[in-house]
Amino acid sequence: MGRATDRRSVLRIDLDATGEGRGRGRGRRQDTLAAEEPLEIRVGAAGPGRRRPLAVTMRTPGDDLDLAIGFLLTEGLIRSAADVHTAQLCAGAETPNTYNVVDVVLTPGVPEPVTDPSRNFYTTSSCGVCGKGSIESVRTRSRFAVRDDPLTVTAELLAALPDRLRAAQRAFDRTGGLHAAGLFTADGEMVVLREDVGRHNAVDKVIGWATREGRLPLAGHVLLVSGRASFELTQKAWMAGVPLLAAVSAPSTLAVELAEEAGMTLVGFLRGPTMNVYTGAARIGG
């Protein structure tokens, strides 16, 4: 099944009608789990010098180069794929090697990121901004004017996207434990989908793919996430030039404020025939 999932023997308890959990209500079985491992991102200038550790994120292995590039882009550390000379998985300290390190060499002339202890980049699978020192340090501003994006979609098209996202989640079917981020065109065509135990990682994987494919800004696209819409995910969408961010769950207050500031359309509780449009309602037609 690959490193994205793993198998474990578990005791399965299925309470019988009496609620006592006896007899055929207990048994051993194999269960499939979503993998979670640390990924260290090292960044440095071209040349023989050693790349310095910049970030450690807990992620589901797979599409790690996209994750690293997306992270650097959404943190404002690079502007495009042209800022990256090489990016490769390399050996870590583990034996046998688990390939939990991405080594990024910047293009000559691109400044190296300044390591600030108050703004460390350790992230968990549930929150990508936990290590940062202040709101100002996470409020990275985009160079893309999404406010001017002429995208319009129908409410019916948006309502159909969660089912399309869910149908494409192959790893979720086996584990039930992965978030997804999907990029769609204005016609509802899925361009790319990424899964990860961390919802911010899934978004970075999508944006990293788009960066490496030379597709930025993502004008005229919809980004759909399987969980809630946080401040961080809204910021990442803005950094990639996405005009419409939709989530199947709730947004936060800061997410709504940032979307309004950016001129982005933010949709939450996108479930079945209903949805809440928090900002940018003009982009959504009947």
N, C-alpha and C positions, 0 to 999 in steps of 0.2 A: 504493500500500500504506500510505501514511501515514507519520508520523514514528516509529512504533514499530519499523519495519524499514527497511532500505535494501538496495540491490542493488549488488554489486561484481563485476567481472570477475576470475576467478581461473584459475590454471593447475591443472587437475585431473590428478593423477597416479594411475594405477591400475596397479600393478605386474603385469606378465604372469607367466606360469608360471615363467619363468627368473629372475624377481626383478630384471631389468635395467632395467625401466621404459622400454622402447623401443616404437616403433610406435604402435599404437592405444591404448597405455596413457597417452598424454599428449594434452591438448587444453584449449582455452579454454572456459569456461562461465560463466554468471551464477550467483552465490550470494547468498542472502538472509541478511542479518546483523541481529541484534538491535541496535537503536539504544541508545546510551548518551550522555547529555548531562547537564551540571550543572543542578541546579535550586536557585536561591537563595530561601530563605523569609525574608521581611521581616515584622516584627511591630511594632505600635505602638498607641498609644491613639487613640481617635476625635479628630478635629480636624485642623487644617491641618498639624500637625507631620509631619515626615518619618518613615516607618517605618524602623527600624534592621535591618540584616541580622542574622539570628539563626543561620541554618544554610545550608550548601551540601551537597547530597547528589547523588551520581551515580546517575541513574535512567534508565529507559526512559520517554520522553514518553508522556503519556496518563494520565487520571485524576489530574492534578496537584493539583487542589483537595482531593481525597480524601487524597492523600499528605500534603499540608501539614497538614490538620486532624488526620489520624491521628497524625502526628509530634508535634504539639503536645499531643494527648491522652495519648499513651503516654509522653511526657516529663514529664507532670504539670503542664504549663503552662496547660492549660485543663481544665475538668471536664465540659463538655458543649458542644453546638453553641450553646447560649444565650450562652456566653462570647465568641462570635465575632460581631461586628457585620457585617462583610463580609469576603469572601475572593475575590480575583480575580487572574487572570493579567494581568500588565502588561508594558510594554515594558522590555526590558533595554538594555544598551549596544550590542548587536549591530545591524548593518545588513546585510541586512534583519533585522527583529525576529524572534527565534526563540521568544519567549514562554517564556523559561527563568527567570522570576521570578514568585513568588506573593506578593501583597501582602495581609497579614492585618491587619484593624483590629479591635481588641478592643472588646467592649461596655463602655460607661462603668462604672467601678467595678472592672473586672477589672485586677489589677496587671500591669504590663508585666514581661516576663522580665528578670532581671538578667543582664547579659552578664559572664561570668567568664572571663578569659583561660585559667584552668587547666581550664575545662570547655567548650572550644570544641566546636562541633557540626559540624565538617567530617567527612563520612562518605564512605566509598567504597562501591562497589556490592557488596562482599563482606563488609563489617563496618560496623555502624552505631555502634559505641562507641569507635572507635579514637582519637578526639580527646579523650576525657574523662579527667579527672585522676586519679580514684581509684575504687575499688569503691563507696565510699559515695555518690559522685556519680552512679552509674548505678543504684543500688538504690532506685529510685522505688517507693514503696509504694502499692498500690491502695486505693481506698475501697470496693471490692466484696468481699464475703465469699464467695468461690467455694467455700470449704470447706463451706458450708452448702447448696450447690446439689444438689438431689436427682436430677440427671441420671443415667440409666442407659442403656446401649446394649449390644447383643450384640456378641460378637467377630465374628460373621458380617457384621454391618452395617459394622463398621469395616473389615474386610478388603475390602469392595466399594468403599470410597470412593476409593482411589488411581486405579482405572480410571475412575471418574466424573470425577475431577479431570483426569486426562490427556486424556480424550475432549473436554473443554471448552477445552483449551488451543489455541486457534486459532493464535496467534503462534508457539508452540513448534513446531508442525507445519512452519512455514516456516523457522525459524531453528535450532532445537535448542539455543538459548542463553538461555532465559528460565526463571526460577523462577516458581512459582505458589503462591498461598494461596487456599484455598477455605473458605467458611463453610457448615456443614451443620446441619440440624435433627436432633433425636434420631431422626427417622424416616429419615434419610439423604437428605433433599431438599437440593439445593444452593441456597443463598440468594444467594450472590454469589461470583464468582471474579475475581481480579486477577493479572496477570502483570507481571513486572519483571525486569530484569537483576540486581537486588539482592533477595535473599529478604526482608530487613527492610523494603524498600520495598513489596513485594507485600503484606506483612502490614499495614503502615501504610495502604495504599490500601483494604484491606478494612475496617479499623477506622475509617478516616476516613469511608467510605461509611456504615457503621453509625451513627457519631456524627451525621452530617448527616441521617440518616433517623430519628433519635430512638429508636434501638433499644438503647441501652446501659441497663443491663448486658446482655451477651450470654449471659444465663443459659439453660441448656438447649441450648447449641449446642456443636458440635465444630469446632475450627479445624484444618485439615489443611495442612501445608506440604510442598513437593516436595523440600526438601533436608534438612539436619540441623536439630536443635532446639538452638539456642544459648541461653545465658543471656538474651540480649537478646530473642529471640522469645518466650521464656517470660514475661519481664517484660511485654512488650507484650500478650500474651494475658491476663495477670492484670489489667493496667490496664483492659482492656475488659470484665472480668468473665466471661471464657471458662473454663468448668470442665474442659474436656478439650482438650488440645493433642496432636495426632498428627503424626508426621513419618515420611517414607519412609526416612530415614537415621538416623544416630546422634545421641543427645543428648550434651551435655557434662556434666561433673561439676557445674558451677555451675547448669546448667539443672535437673538433678535435685534439687539442694539447694533451689533457689528454688521449684520445683513442690511439693516436700514442705512447705516453710514455708507456702506459700499454700493448701495443701489441694487442689491441682489434680491431675488425672489426666494423666500424661505417658506417651505411647506412642511408641516408636521402632522402627525397622526394620520398618515396616508394609508388608510386601511379600507379595503372594499370600496364602496361608493362614496365614502366621506373623507374629508381632509380639512385641515385648518391652514389658511394662508395668512402668514404673519406679516410679511412684507412683500412689496412688489406685485400686488394683486393684478396689476394691469397686464402682466404677461400671460395670465391664465384666462382663456375664453370659456364660454358656455360649455 
